Amino acid sequence: MTSLVIGGTGLIGRRLCEALAHRSVGVCATSRTLSDPPAIPGVRWKKLDLATFQNWSELLQGVDRIYHMAWSTIPASAVHDPARDISD
């Protein structure tokens, strides 16, 4: 089984990646900013900006489960203006 964690460098996303990798689940994690990804054994990292990404078929190939953990730093702002939240 392979899981995709969108937003893998955030607080919850990182812990989820660690837990999945610890259970020997294949993990592909993404982040909008990926200059220094966390060193989690068994996790493959890909840069993904939800506002501009278009190659979904390639990213999802072989993925059995998706965890969407990407969010703004202030969730309330996303509720009022979701388009701006994606672009920030």
PyMOL Python script that loads the backbone (N, CA, C, O; Angstrom):
from pymol import cmd

cmd.read_pdbstr("""\
ATOM      1  N   MET A   1       0.850  -1.171   0.000  1.00  0.00           N
ATOM      2  CA  MET A   1       0.000   0.000   0.000  1.00  0.00           C
ATOM      3  C   MET A   1       0.900   1.239   0.000  1.00  0.00           C
ATOM      4  O   MET A   1       1.922   1.275   0.685  1.00  0.00           O
ATOM      5  N   THR A   2       0.510   2.246  -0.771  1.00  0.00           N
ATOM      6  CA  THR A   2       1.225   3.518  -0.806  1.00  0.00           C
ATOM      7  C   THR A   2       0.267   4.646  -0.460  1.00  0.00           C
ATOM      8  O   THR A   2      -0.833   4.729  -1.007  1.00  0.00           O
ATOM      9  N   SER A   3       0.690   5.505   0.444  1.00  0.00           N
ATOM     10  CA  SER A   3      -0.111   6.657   0.852  1.00  0.00           C
ATOM     11  C   SER A   3       0.550   7.939   0.372  1.00  0.00           C
ATOM     12  O   SER A   3       1.774   8.064   0.386  1.00  0.00           O
ATOM     13  N   LEU A   4      -0.272   8.885  -0.052  1.00  0.00           N
ATOM     14  CA  LEU A   4       0.171  10.214  -0.433  1.00  0.00           C
ATOM     15  C   LEU A   4      -0.251  11.169   0.675  1.00  0.00           C
ATOM     16  O   LEU A   4      -1.427  11.238   1.033  1.00  0.00           O
ATOM     17  N   VAL A   5       0.714  11.904   1.214  1.00  0.00           N
ATOM     18  CA  VAL A   5       0.414  12.888   2.253  1.00  0.00           C
ATOM     19  C   VAL A   5       0.676  14.263   1.660  1.00  0.00           C
ATOM     20  O   VAL A   5       1.827  14.653   1.459  1.00  0.00           O
ATOM     21  N   ILE A   6      -0.386  14.988   1.383  1.00  0.00           N
ATOM     22  CA  ILE A   6      -0.273  16.352   0.860  1.00  0.00           C
ATOM     23  C   ILE A   6      -0.157  17.279   2.067  1.00  0.00           C
ATOM     24  O   ILE A   6      -1.036  17.310   2.928  1.00  0.00           O
ATOM     25  N   GLY A   7       0.932  18.027   2.117  1.00  0.00           N
ATOM     26  CA  GLY A   7       1.200  18.865   3.285  1.00  0.00           C
ATOM     27  C   GLY A   7       2.010  18.114   4.332  1.00  0.00           C
ATOM     28  O   GLY A   7       1.753  18.234   5.530  1.00  0.00           O
ATOM     29  N   GLY A   8       2.982  17.347   3.880  1.00  0.00           N
ATOM     30  CA  GLY A   8       3.748  16.488   4.764  1.00  0.00           C
ATOM     31  C   GLY A   8       4.740  17.188   5.670  1.00  0.00           C
ATOM     32  O   GLY A   8       5.289  16.551   6.569  1.00  0.00           O
ATOM     33  N   THR A   9       4.993  18.478   5.468  1.00  0.00           N
ATOM     34  CA  THR A   9       5.943  19.166   6.345  1.00  0.00           C
ATOM     35  C   THR A   9       5.258  19.934   7.475  1.00  0.00           C
ATOM     36  O   THR A   9       5.932  20.498   8.336  1.00  0.00           O
ATOM     37  N   GLY A  10       3.953  19.958   7.477  1.00  0.00           N
ATOM     38  CA  GLY A  10       3.235  20.625   8.571  1.00  0.00           C
ATOM     39  C   GLY A  10       3.256  19.786   9.840  1.00  0.00           C
ATOM     40  O   GLY A  10       3.716  18.644   9.829  1.00  0.00           O
ATOM     41  N   LEU A  11       2.766  20.342  10.910  1.00  0.00           N
ATOM     42  CA  LEU A  11       2.776  19.679  12.214  1.00  0.00           C
ATOM     43  C   LEU A  11       2.090  18.313  12.162  1.00  0.00           C
ATOM     44  O   LEU A  11       2.676  17.311  12.572  1.00  0.00           O
ATOM     45  N   ILE A  12       0.872  18.267  11.670  1.00  0.00           N
ATOM     46  CA  ILE A  12       0.119  17.012  11.622  1.00  0.00           C
ATOM     47  C   ILE A  12       0.632  16.122  10.495  1.00  0.00           C
ATOM     48  O   ILE A  12       0.778  14.913  10.677  1.00  0.00           O
ATOM     49  N   GLY A  13       0.905  16.709   9.335  1.00  0.00           N
ATOM     50  CA  GLY A  13       1.383  15.945   8.192  1.00  0.00           C
ATOM     51  C   GLY A  13       2.683  15.221   8.478  1.00  0.00           C
ATOM     52  O   GLY A  13       2.839  14.059   8.104  1.00  0.00           O
ATOM     53  N   ARG A  14       3.612  15.885   9.131  1.00  0.00           N
ATOM     54  CA  ARG A  14       4.906  15.269   9.471  1.00  0.00           C
ATOM     55  C   ARG A  14       4.714  14.085  10.406  1.00  0.00           C
ATOM     56  O   ARG A  14       5.315  13.030  10.207  1.00  0.00           O
ATOM     57  N   ARG A  15       3.877  14.257  11.429  1.00  0.00           N
ATOM     58  CA  ARG A  15       3.622  13.153  12.370  1.00  0.00           C
ATOM     59  C   ARG A  15       2.935  11.986  11.661  1.00  0.00           C
ATOM     60  O   ARG A  15       3.215  10.824  11.955  1.00  0.00           O
ATOM     61  N   LEU A  16       2.049  12.295  10.739  1.00  0.00           N
ATOM     62  CA  LEU A  16       1.382  11.242   9.974  1.00  0.00           C
ATOM     63  C   LEU A  16       2.395  10.483   9.118  1.00  0.00           C
ATOM     64  O   LEU A  16       2.359   9.254   9.067  1.00  0.00           O
ATOM     65  N   CYS A  17       3.294  11.198   8.450  1.00  0.00           N
ATOM     66  CA  CYS A  17       4.342  10.553   7.654  1.00  0.00           C
ATOM     67  C   CYS A  17       5.180   9.621   8.515  1.00  0.00           C
ATOM     68  O   CYS A  17       5.474   8.495   8.113  1.00  0.00           O
ATOM     69  N   GLU A  18       5.563  10.085   9.696  1.00  0.00           N
ATOM     70  CA  GLU A  18       6.365   9.268  10.610  1.00  0.00           C
ATOM     71  C   GLU A  18       5.614   7.997  11.016  1.00  0.00           C
ATOM     72  O   GLU A  18       6.186   6.907  11.030  1.00  0.00           O
ATOM     73  N   ALA A  19       4.336   8.147  11.344  1.00  0.00           N
ATOM     74  CA  ALA A  19       3.532   6.998  11.779  1.00  0.00           C
ATOM     75  C   ALA A  19       3.347   5.995  10.639  1.00  0.00           C
ATOM     76  O   ALA A  19       3.459   4.788  10.851  1.00  0.00           O
ATOM     77  N   LEU A  20       3.070   6.484   9.451  1.00  0.00           N
ATOM     78  CA  LEU A  20       2.888   5.582   8.308  1.00  0.00           C
ATOM     79  C   LEU A  20       4.180   4.860   7.975  1.00  0.00           C
ATOM     80  O   LEU A  20       4.176   3.650   7.749  1.00  0.00           O
ATOM     81  N   ALA A  21       5.284   5.589   7.941  1.00  0.00           N
ATOM     82  CA  ALA A  21       6.577   4.969   7.630  1.00  0.00           C
ATOM     83  C   ALA A  21       6.944   3.941   8.699  1.00  0.00           C
ATOM     84  O   ALA A  21       7.506   2.893   8.382  1.00  0.00           O
ATOM     85  N   HIS A  22       6.636   4.229   9.945  1.00  0.00           N
ATOM     86  CA  HIS A  22       6.920   3.304  11.051  1.00  0.00           C
ATOM     87  C   HIS A  22       6.149   1.997  10.875  1.00  0.00           C
ATOM     88  O   HIS A  22       6.601   0.940  11.314  1.00  0.00           O
ATOM     89  N   ARG A  23       4.990   2.074  10.235  1.00  0.00           N
ATOM     90  CA  ARG A  23       4.157   0.891   9.982  1.00  0.00           C
ATOM     91  C   ARG A  23       4.493   0.231   8.641  1.00  0.00           C
ATOM     92  O   ARG A  23       3.763  -0.639   8.165  1.00  0.00           O
ATOM     93  N   SER A  24       5.600   0.655   8.046  1.00  0.00           N
ATOM     94  CA  SER A  24       6.077   0.116   6.766  1.00  0.00           C
ATOM     95  C   SER A  24       5.108   0.345   5.613  1.00  0.00           C
ATOM     96  O   SER A  24       5.056  -0.443   4.669  1.00  0.00           O
ATOM     97  N   VAL A  25       4.349   1.420   5.695  1.00  0.00           N
ATOM     98  CA  VAL A  25       3.487   1.827   4.592  1.00  0.00           C
ATOM     99  C   VAL A  25       4.335   2.696   3.667  1.00  0.00           C
ATOM    100  O   VAL A  25       5.054   3.575   4.142  1.00  0.00           O
ATOM    101  N   GLY A  26       4.264   2.468   2.361  1.00  0.00           N
ATOM    102  CA  GLY A  26       4.973   3.336   1.426  1.00  0.00           C
ATOM    103  C   GLY A  26       4.390   4.736   1.500  1.00  0.00           C
ATOM    104  O   GLY A  26       3.171   4.904   1.461  1.00  0.00           O
ATOM    105  N   VAL A  27       5.246   5.738   1.605  1.00  0.00           N
ATOM    106  CA  VAL A  27       4.764   7.110   1.766  1.00  0.00           C
ATOM    107  C   VAL A  27       5.421   8.025   0.746  1.00  0.00           C
ATOM    108  O   VAL A  27       6.644   8.056   0.611  1.00  0.00           O
ATOM    109  N   CYS A  28       4.586   8.769   0.030  1.00  0.00           N
ATOM    110  CA  CYS A  28       5.026   9.877  -0.805  1.00  0.00           C
ATOM    111  C   CYS A  28       4.417  11.119  -0.169  1.00  0.00           C
ATOM    112  O   CYS A  28       3.197  11.226  -0.049  1.00  0.00           O
ATOM    113  N   ALA A  29       5.262  12.051   0.235  1.00  0.00           N
ATOM    114  CA  ALA A  29       4.782  13.261   0.901  1.00  0.00           C
ATOM    115  C   ALA A  29       5.113  14.478   0.055  1.00  0.00           C
ATOM    116  O   ALA A  29       6.122  14.506  -0.649  1.00  0.00           O
ATOM    117  N   THR A  30       4.259  15.473   0.130  1.00  0.00           N
ATOM    118  CA  THR A  30       4.450  16.689  -0.651  1.00  0.00           C
ATOM    119  C   THR A  30       4.467  17.913   0.254  1.00  0.00           C
ATOM    120  O   THR A  30       3.973  17.906   1.382  1.00  0.00           O
ATOM    121  N   SER A  31       5.060  18.958  -0.303  1.00  0.00           N
ATOM    122  CA  SER A  31       5.054  20.240   0.378  1.00  0.00           C
ATOM    123  C   SER A  31       5.212  21.343  -0.658  1.00  0.00           C
ATOM    124  O   SER A  31       5.868  21.146  -1.681  1.00  0.00           O
ATOM    125  N   ARG A  32       4.626  22.482  -0.405  1.00  0.00           N
ATOM    126  CA  ARG A  32       4.762  23.635  -1.293  1.00  0.00           C
ATOM    127  C   ARG A  32       6.180  24.181  -1.249  1.00  0.00           C
ATOM    128  O   ARG A  32       6.711  24.627  -2.266  1.00  0.00           O
ATOM    129  N   THR A  33       6.789  24.147  -0.082  1.00  0.00           N
ATOM    130  CA  THR A  33       8.179  24.568   0.065  1.00  0.00           C
ATOM    131  C   THR A  33       8.966  23.354   0.517  1.00  0.00           C
ATOM    132  O   THR A  33       8.690  22.779   1.570  1.00  0.00           O
ATOM    133  N   LEU A  34       9.931  22.971  -0.274  1.00  0.00           N
ATOM    134  CA  LEU A  34      10.636  21.722   0.004  1.00  0.00           C
ATOM    135  C   LEU A  34      12.137  21.911  -0.056  1.00  0.00           C
ATOM    136  O   LEU A  34      12.853  21.083  -0.619  1.00  0.00           O
ATOM    137  N   SER A  35      12.616  23.003   0.527  1.00  0.00           N
ATOM    138  CA  SER A  35      14.049  23.263   0.495  1.00  0.00           C
ATOM    139  C   SER A  35      14.827  22.306   1.405  1.00  0.00           C
ATOM    140  O   SER A  35      15.956  21.938   1.082  1.00  0.00           O
ATOM    141  N   ASP A  36      14.250  21.906   2.518  1.00  0.00           N
ATOM    142  CA  ASP A  36      14.915  21.005   3.450  1.00  0.00           C
ATOM    143  C   ASP A  36      13.875  20.066   4.067  1.00  0.00           C
ATOM    144  O   ASP A  36      13.433  20.283   5.195  1.00  0.00           O
ATOM    145  N   PRO A  37      13.480  19.011   3.317  1.00  0.00           N
ATOM    146  CA  PRO A  37      12.424  18.130   3.830  1.00  0.00           C
ATOM    147  C   PRO A  37      12.881  17.362   5.062  1.00  0.00           C
ATOM    148  O   PRO A  37      14.071  17.091   5.224  1.00  0.00           O
ATOM    149  N   PRO A  38      11.946  17.015   5.923  1.00  0.00           N
ATOM    150  CA  PRO A  38      12.297  16.234   7.115  1.00  0.00           C
ATOM    151  C   PRO A  38      12.927  14.903   6.707  1.00  0.00           C
ATOM    152  O   PRO A  38      12.492  14.281   5.737  1.00  0.00           O
ATOM    153  N   ALA A  39      13.928  14.472   7.429  1.00  0.00           N
ATOM    154  CA  ALA A  39      14.598  13.199   7.158  1.00  0.00           C
ATOM    155  C   ALA A  39      13.833  12.082   7.853  1.00  0.00           C
ATOM    156  O   ALA A  39      14.131  11.716   8.989  1.00  0.00           O
ATOM    157  N   ILE A  40      12.844  11.552   7.147  1.00  0.00           N
ATOM    158  CA  ILE A  40      12.046  10.456   7.686  1.00  0.00           C
ATOM    159  C   ILE A  40      12.319   9.238   6.806  1.00  0.00           C
ATOM    160  O   ILE A  40      11.920   9.227   5.641  1.00  0.00           O
ATOM    161  N   PRO A  41      12.985   8.218   7.333  1.00  0.00           N
ATOM    162  CA  PRO A  41      13.285   7.030   6.525  1.00  0.00           C
ATOM    163  C   PRO A  41      12.019   6.413   5.933  1.00  0.00           C
ATOM    164  O   PRO A  41      11.026   6.221   6.634  1.00  0.00           O
ATOM    165  N   GLY A  42      12.065   6.111   4.656  1.00  0.00           N
ATOM    166  CA  GLY A  42      10.934   5.491   3.979  1.00  0.00           C
ATOM    167  C   GLY A  42       9.958   6.464   3.348  1.00  0.00           C
ATOM    168  O   GLY A  42       8.966   6.042   2.755  1.00  0.00           O
ATOM    169  N   VAL A  43      10.220   7.762   3.464  1.00  0.00           N
ATOM    170  CA  VAL A  43       9.309   8.769   2.893  1.00  0.00           C
ATOM    171  C   VAL A  43       9.978   9.420   1.686  1.00  0.00           C
ATOM    172  O   VAL A  43      11.083   9.952   1.794  1.00  0.00           O
ATOM    173  N   ARG A  44       9.308   9.376   0.539  1.00  0.00           N
ATOM    174  CA  ARG A  44       9.753  10.082  -0.664  1.00  0.00           C
ATOM    175  C   ARG A  44       9.089  11.449  -0.665  1.00  0.00           C
ATOM    176  O   ARG A  44       7.906  11.565  -0.345  1.00  0.00           O
ATOM    177  N   TRP A  45       9.837  12.481  -1.021  1.00  0.00           N
ATOM    178  CA  TRP A  45       9.320  13.851  -1.012  1.00  0.00           C
ATOM    179  C   TRP A  45       9.195  14.402  -2.420  1.00  0.00           C
ATOM    180  O   TRP A  45      10.057  14.172  -3.268  1.00  0.00           O
ATOM    181  N   LYS A  46       8.106  15.138  -2.664  1.00  0.00           N
ATOM    182  CA  LYS A  46       7.897  15.835  -3.931  1.00  0.00           C
ATOM    183  C   LYS A  46       7.394  17.237  -3.645  1.00  0.00           C
ATOM    184  O   LYS A  46       6.598  17.450  -2.730  1.00  0.00           O
ATOM    185  N   LYS A  47       7.860  18.181  -4.428  1.00  0.00           N
ATOM    186  CA  LYS A  47       7.368  19.557  -4.299  1.00  0.00           C
ATOM    187  C   LYS A  47       6.032  19.652  -5.035  1.00  0.00           C
ATOM    188  O   LYS A  47       5.908  19.199  -6.173  1.00  0.00           O
ATOM    189  N   LEU A  48       5.036  20.243  -4.378  1.00  0.00           N
ATOM    190  CA  LEU A  48       3.712  20.360  -4.963  1.00  0.00           C
ATOM    191  C   LEU A  48       3.072  21.657  -4.487  1.00  0.00           C
ATOM    192  O   LEU A  48       2.882  21.866  -3.289  1.00  0.00           O
ATOM    193  N   ASP A  49       2.746  22.518  -5.432  1.00  0.00           N
ATOM    194  CA  ASP A  49       2.011  23.751  -5.141  1.00  0.00           C
ATOM    195  C   ASP A  49       0.596  23.539  -5.664  1.00  0.00           C
ATOM    196  O   ASP A  49       0.390  23.456  -6.875  1.00  0.00           O
ATOM    197  N   LEU A  50      -0.368  23.452  -4.775  1.00  0.00           N
ATOM    198  CA  LEU A  50      -1.751  23.171  -5.178  1.00  0.00           C
ATOM    199  C   LEU A  50      -2.320  24.203  -6.140  1.00  0.00           C
ATOM    200  O   LEU A  50      -3.240  23.898  -6.899  1.00  0.00           O
ATOM    201  N   ALA A  51      -1.791  25.407  -6.120  1.00  0.00           N
ATOM    202  CA  ALA A  51      -2.306  26.472  -6.986  1.00  0.00           C
ATOM    203  C   ALA A  51      -1.887  26.278  -8.439  1.00  0.00           C
ATOM    204  O   ALA A  51      -2.567  26.769  -9.341  1.00  0.00           O
ATOM    205  N   THR A  52      -0.785  25.575  -8.685  1.00  0.00           N
ATOM    206  CA  THR A  52      -0.271  25.477 -10.052  1.00  0.00           C
ATOM    207  C   THR A  52      -0.052  24.046 -10.536  1.00  0.00           C
ATOM    208  O   THR A  52       0.180  23.843 -11.728  1.00  0.00           O
ATOM    209  N   PHE A  53      -0.116  23.067  -9.670  1.00  0.00           N
ATOM    210  CA  PHE A  53       0.202  21.693 -10.046  1.00  0.00           C
ATOM    211  C   PHE A  53      -0.827  21.138 -11.024  1.00  0.00           C
ATOM    212  O   PHE A  53      -2.028  21.349 -10.857  1.00  0.00           O
ATOM    213  N   GLN A  54      -0.348  20.424 -12.049  1.00  0.00           N
ATOM    214  CA  GLN A  54      -1.259  19.873 -13.055  1.00  0.00           C
ATOM    215  C   GLN A  54      -1.010  18.401 -13.366  1.00  0.00           C
ATOM    216  O   GLN A  54      -1.819  17.788 -14.063  1.00  0.00           O
ATOM    217  N   ASN A  55       0.064  17.822 -12.881  1.00  0.00           N
ATOM    218  CA  ASN A  55       0.420  16.458 -13.258  1.00  0.00           C
ATOM    219  C   ASN A  55      -0.121  15.426 -12.264  1.00  0.00           C
ATOM    220  O   ASN A  55       0.629  14.600 -11.745  1.00  0.00           O
ATOM    221  N   TRP A  56      -1.423  15.484 -12.007  1.00  0.00           N
ATOM    222  CA  TRP A  56      -2.040  14.623 -11.002  1.00  0.00           C
ATOM    223  C   TRP A  56      -1.973  13.151 -11.364  1.00  0.00           C
ATOM    224  O   TRP A  56      -1.766  12.318 -10.482  1.00  0.00           O
ATOM    225  N   SER A  57      -2.145  12.802 -12.642  1.00  0.00           N
ATOM    226  CA  SER A  57      -2.164  11.383 -13.013  1.00  0.00           C
ATOM    227  C   SER A  57      -0.832  10.713 -12.669  1.00  0.00           C
ATOM    228  O   SER A  57      -0.821   9.572 -12.208  1.00  0.00           O
ATOM    229  N   GLU A  58       0.279  11.400 -12.884  1.00  0.00           N
ATOM    230  CA  GLU A  58       1.585  10.838 -12.535  1.00  0.00           C
ATOM    231  C   GLU A  58       1.761  10.752 -11.019  1.00  0.00           C
ATOM    232  O   GLU A  58       2.253   9.746 -10.510  1.00  0.00           O
ATOM    233  N   LEU A  59       1.365  11.791 -10.300  1.00  0.00           N
ATOM    234  CA  LEU A  59       1.512  11.812  -8.851  1.00  0.00           C
ATOM    235  C   LEU A  59       0.687  10.706  -8.191  1.00  0.00           C
ATOM    236  O   LEU A  59       1.132  10.097  -7.218  1.00  0.00           O
ATOM    237  N   LEU A  60      -0.500  10.448  -8.710  1.00  0.00           N
ATOM    238  CA  LEU A  60      -1.401   9.480  -8.095  1.00  0.00           C
ATOM    239  C   LEU A  60      -1.160   8.040  -8.528  1.00  0.00           C
ATOM    240  O   LEU A  60      -1.799   7.124  -8.009  1.00  0.00           O
ATOM    241  N   GLN A  61      -0.256   7.831  -9.463  1.00  0.00           N
ATOM    242  CA  GLN A  61       0.022   6.481  -9.946  1.00  0.00           C
ATOM    243  C   GLN A  61       0.565   5.617  -8.805  1.00  0.00           C
ATOM    244  O   GLN A  61       1.575   5.951  -8.187  1.00  0.00           O
ATOM    245  N   GLY A  62      -0.114   4.513  -8.539  1.00  0.00           N
ATOM    246  CA  GLY A  62       0.293   3.596  -7.482  1.00  0.00           C
ATOM    247  C   GLY A  62      -0.127   4.004  -6.080  1.00  0.00           C
ATOM    248  O   GLY A  62       0.202   3.317  -5.112  1.00  0.00           O
ATOM    249  N   VAL A  63      -0.850   5.111  -5.955  1.00  0.00           N
ATOM    250  CA  VAL A  63      -1.295   5.589  -4.637  1.00  0.00           C
ATOM    251  C   VAL A  63      -2.631   4.944  -4.287  1.00  0.00           C
ATOM    252  O   VAL A  63      -3.568   4.956  -5.086  1.00  0.00           O
ATOM    253  N   ASP A  64      -2.705   4.381  -3.084  1.00  0.00           N
ATOM    254  CA  ASP A  64      -3.934   3.726  -2.617  1.00  0.00           C
ATOM    255  C   ASP A  64      -4.759   4.603  -1.688  1.00  0.00           C
ATOM    256  O   ASP A  64      -5.974   4.437  -1.576  1.00  0.00           O
ATOM    257  N   ARG A  65      -4.087   5.540  -1.021  1.00  0.00           N
ATOM    258  CA  ARG A  65      -4.770   6.381  -0.039  1.00  0.00           C
ATOM    259  C   ARG A  65      -4.162   7.768  -0.059  1.00  0.00           C
ATOM    260  O   ARG A  65      -2.950   7.921  -0.211  1.00  0.00           O
ATOM    261  N   ILE A  66      -5.015   8.791   0.096  1.00  0.00           N
ATOM    262  CA  ILE A  66      -4.561  10.185   0.102  1.00  0.00           C
ATOM    263  C   ILE A  66      -4.966  10.831   1.420  1.00  0.00           C
ATOM    264  O   ILE A  66      -6.108  10.717   1.865  1.00  0.00           O
ATOM    265  N   TYR A  67      -3.995  11.517   2.036  1.00  0.00           N
ATOM    266  CA  TYR A  67      -4.252  12.314   3.237  1.00  0.00           C
ATOM    267  C   TYR A  67      -3.972  13.764   2.868  1.00  0.00           C
ATOM    268  O   TYR A  67      -2.853  14.102   2.480  1.00  0.00           O
ATOM    269  N   HIS A  68      -4.972  14.615   2.984  1.00  0.00           N
ATOM    270  CA  HIS A  68      -4.805  16.024   2.623  1.00  0.00           C
ATOM    271  C   HIS A  68      -4.633  16.833   3.906  1.00  0.00           C
ATOM    272  O   HIS A  68      -5.594  17.108   4.624  1.00  0.00           O
ATOM    273  N   MET A  69      -3.385  17.204   4.172  1.00  0.00           N
ATOM    274  CA  MET A  69      -3.046  17.941   5.391  1.00  0.00           C
ATOM    275  C   MET A  69      -2.604  19.371   5.093  1.00  0.00           C
ATOM    276  O   MET A  69      -2.221  20.100   6.008  1.00  0.00           O
ATOM    277  N   ALA A  70      -2.650  19.779   3.837  1.00  0.00           N
ATOM    278  CA  ALA A  70      -2.195  21.125   3.463  1.00  0.00           C
ATOM    279  C   ALA A  70      -3.257  22.150   3.853  1.00  0.00           C
ATOM    280  O   ALA A  70      -4.451  21.958   3.627  1.00  0.00           O
ATOM    281  N   TRP A  71      -2.782  23.245   4.447  1.00  0.00           N
ATOM    282  CA  TRP A  71      -3.686  24.304   4.867  1.00  0.00           C
ATOM    283  C   TRP A  71      -2.866  25.566   5.059  1.00  0.00           C
ATOM    284  O   TRP A  71      -1.636  25.528   5.072  1.00  0.00           O
ATOM    285  N   SER A  72      -3.540  26.649   5.205  1.00  0.00           N
ATOM    286  CA  SER A  72      -2.836  27.902   5.476  1.00  0.00           C
ATOM    287  C   SER A  72      -2.358  27.909   6.926  1.00  0.00           C
ATOM    288  O   SER A  72      -2.710  27.030   7.712  1.00  0.00           O
ATOM    289  N   THR A  73      -1.568  28.893   7.262  1.00  0.00           N
ATOM    290  CA  THR A  73      -1.118  28.987   8.643  1.00  0.00           C
ATOM    291  C   THR A  73      -2.239  29.465   9.555  1.00  0.00           C
ATOM    292  O   THR A  73      -2.176  29.281  10.771  1.00  0.00           O
ATOM    293  N   ILE A  74      -3.261  30.077   8.973  1.00  0.00           N
ATOM    294  CA  ILE A  74      -4.415  30.545   9.752  1.00  0.00           C
ATOM    295  C   ILE A  74      -5.677  29.983   9.093  1.00  0.00           C
ATOM    296  O   ILE A  74      -6.198  30.596   8.161  1.00  0.00           O
ATOM    297  N   PRO A  75      -6.178  28.844   9.546  1.00  0.00           N
ATOM    298  CA  PRO A  75      -7.326  28.204   8.899  1.00  0.00           C
ATOM    299  C   PRO A  75      -8.549  29.100   8.730  1.00  0.00           C
ATOM    300  O   PRO A  75      -9.285  28.938   7.757  1.00  0.00           O
ATOM    301  N   ALA A  76      -8.788  30.031   9.635  1.00  0.00           N
ATOM    302  CA  ALA A  76      -9.955  30.909   9.510  1.00  0.00           C
ATOM    303  C   ALA A  76      -9.901  31.744   8.239  1.00  0.00           C
ATOM    304  O   ALA A  76     -10.942  32.028   7.646  1.00  0.00           O
ATOM    305  N   SER A  77      -8.703  32.144   7.809  1.00  0.00           N
ATOM    306  CA  SER A  77      -8.603  32.940   6.580  1.00  0.00           C
ATOM    307  C   SER A  77      -8.983  32.121   5.353  1.00  0.00           C
ATOM    308  O   SER A  77      -9.493  32.669   4.376  1.00  0.00           O
ATOM    309  N   ALA A  78      -8.744  30.830   5.393  1.00  0.00           N
ATOM    310  CA  ALA A  78      -9.095  29.967   4.263  1.00  0.00           C
ATOM    311  C   ALA A  78     -10.608  29.859   4.093  1.00  0.00           C
ATOM    312  O   ALA A  78     -11.107  29.763   2.971  1.00  0.00           O
ATOM    313  N   VAL A  79     -11.310  29.875   5.172  1.00  0.00           N
ATOM    314  CA  VAL A  79     -12.764  29.772   5.119  1.00  0.00           C
ATOM    315  C   VAL A  79     -13.363  30.996   4.437  1.00  0.00           C
ATOM    316  O   VAL A  79     -14.322  30.867   3.677  1.00  0.00           O
ATOM    317  N   HIS A  80     -12.819  32.171   4.694  1.00  0.00           N
ATOM    318  CA  HIS A  80     -13.358  33.411   4.151  1.00  0.00           C
ATOM    319  C   HIS A  80     -12.913  33.677   2.715  1.00  0.00           C
ATOM    320  O   HIS A  80     -13.647  34.300   1.949  1.00  0.00           O
ATOM    321  N   ASP A  81     -11.713  33.208   2.340  1.00  0.00           N
ATOM    322  CA  ASP A  81     -11.183  33.460   0.995  1.00  0.00           C
ATOM    323  C   ASP A  81     -10.301  32.290   0.559  1.00  0.00           C
ATOM    324  O   ASP A  81      -9.076  32.406   0.583  1.00  0.00           O
ATOM    325  N   PRO A  82     -10.908  31.154   0.157  1.00  0.00           N
ATOM    326  CA  PRO A  82     -10.136  29.963  -0.178  1.00  0.00           C
ATOM    327  C   PRO A  82      -9.178  30.161  -1.345  1.00  0.00           C
ATOM    328  O   PRO A  82      -8.087  29.589  -1.335  1.00  0.00           O
ATOM    329  N   ALA A  83      -9.542  30.941  -2.337  1.00  0.00           N
ATOM    330  CA  ALA A  83      -8.654  31.177  -3.490  1.00  0.00           C
ATOM    331  C   ALA A  83      -7.376  31.854  -3.049  1.00  0.00           C
ATOM    332  O   ALA A  83      -6.289  31.484  -3.492  1.00  0.00           O
ATOM    333  N   ARG A  84      -7.494  32.829  -2.192  1.00  0.00           N
ATOM    334  CA  ARG A  84      -6.302  33.535  -1.695  1.00  0.00           C
ATOM    335  C   ARG A  84      -5.448  32.618  -0.827  1.00  0.00           C
ATOM    336  O   ARG A  84      -4.220  32.700  -0.856  1.00  0.00           O
ATOM    337  N   ASP A  85      -6.099  31.740  -0.051  1.00  0.00           N
ATOM    338  CA  ASP A  85      -5.385  30.814   0.803  1.00  0.00           C
ATOM    339  C   ASP A  85      -4.474  29.913  -0.021  1.00  0.00           C
ATOM    340  O   ASP A  85      -3.345  29.644   0.389  1.00  0.00           O
ATOM    341  N   ILE A  86      -4.934  29.450  -1.155  1.00  0.00           N
ATOM    342  CA  ILE A  86      -4.132  28.589  -2.029  1.00  0.00           C
ATOM    343  C   ILE A  86      -2.970  29.347  -2.612  1.00  0.00           C
ATOM    344  O   ILE A  86      -1.880  28.794  -2.756  1.00  0.00           O
ATOM    345  N   SER A  87      -3.180  30.611  -2.955  1.00  0.00           N
ATOM    346  CA  SER A  87      -2.126  31.374  -3.623  1.00  0.00           C
ATOM    347  C   SER A  87      -1.087  31.938  -2.654  1.00  0.00           C
ATOM    348  O   SER A  87       0.014  32.287  -3.080  1.00  0.00           O
ATOM    349  N   ASP A  88      -1.408  32.035  -1.368  1.00  0.00           N
ATOM    350  CA  ASP A  88      -0.444  32.575  -0.386  1.00  0.00           C
ATOM    351  C   ASP A  88       0.627  31.594  -0.044  1.00  0.00           C
ATOM    352  O   ASP A  88       1.506  31.897   0.763  1.00  0.00           O
TER     353      ASP A  88
END
""", "prot")
cmd.dss("prot")
cmd.show_as("cartoon", "prot")
cmd.util.cbc("prot")
cmd.orient("prot")
